[in-house]
Amino acid sequence: MAPLPEDDFVASLKHELEKTQKSATEKGGEDLSHRSELNKRLLQDLWEVHNQFEEISVHLTIDPSQTLFATFVEYPAKWTFRDVFDFGAVKTIELHDRTPGWLGETLRFWYYKTPEGKPHLRAIFEWSDGESYHRYTGWMRMMSQAVLYDAPETAVSLHELHQVLKDVVVKWYASHIDRSPDAFVAHLKEKYPKGASYAKETYRS
């Protein structure tokens, strides 16, 4: 039986599938060298914040872990970046506070795409506004965010980012000196735009 002649649907489908394949190929070959250098700077900055907090016995953890991106000559201050780590592939960088009473406090940087497909870098600080009991899910921690910085990835200003980072880190540090996060949270609410709010299981960090 002879095959039927191609109609508009078949031709159109082939065209769209070819476009999809080409787009995927181009995306796969995306140049991430700029993101790689930006991530190196962010990791270096946040590791230094980690070390400063350790000096007052406040334990923060960094994600991705320092064991992945750094080779230490003398822990924690003397180190170099690991050549085998793919810095351009990192989409989220976080610094978590592990102190009782500060659990849930997180400084987070992540890359996302706008509805127009433009890559952006956003920085937020997240904290817990307490817990509430839900009938079907049990105790849930109520999380809030302040948006610290948001810009197109190619237009990120390290100067502006560092100004924001210094403001937030100094207040975060002071909250531990004062043994209360209240003034720090009030500062975040007053100075920065409100980000997302959501609930998550209490047992999750």
Secondary structure, DSSP 4 states (H G I P E B T S, - for coil): -PPPPP-HHHHHHHHHHHHHHHHHHHHHT---HHHHHHHHHHHHHHHHHHHHHHTTT--EEEES-HHHHEEEEETTTEEEE-TTS-GGG--EEEEEE-STTTTT-EEEEEEEE-TT--EEEEEEEEEEEEEEEETTTEEEEEEEEEEEEEEEGGG--HHHHHHHHHHHHHHHHHHHHTT-SHHHHHHHHHHS-B---EEEETT--
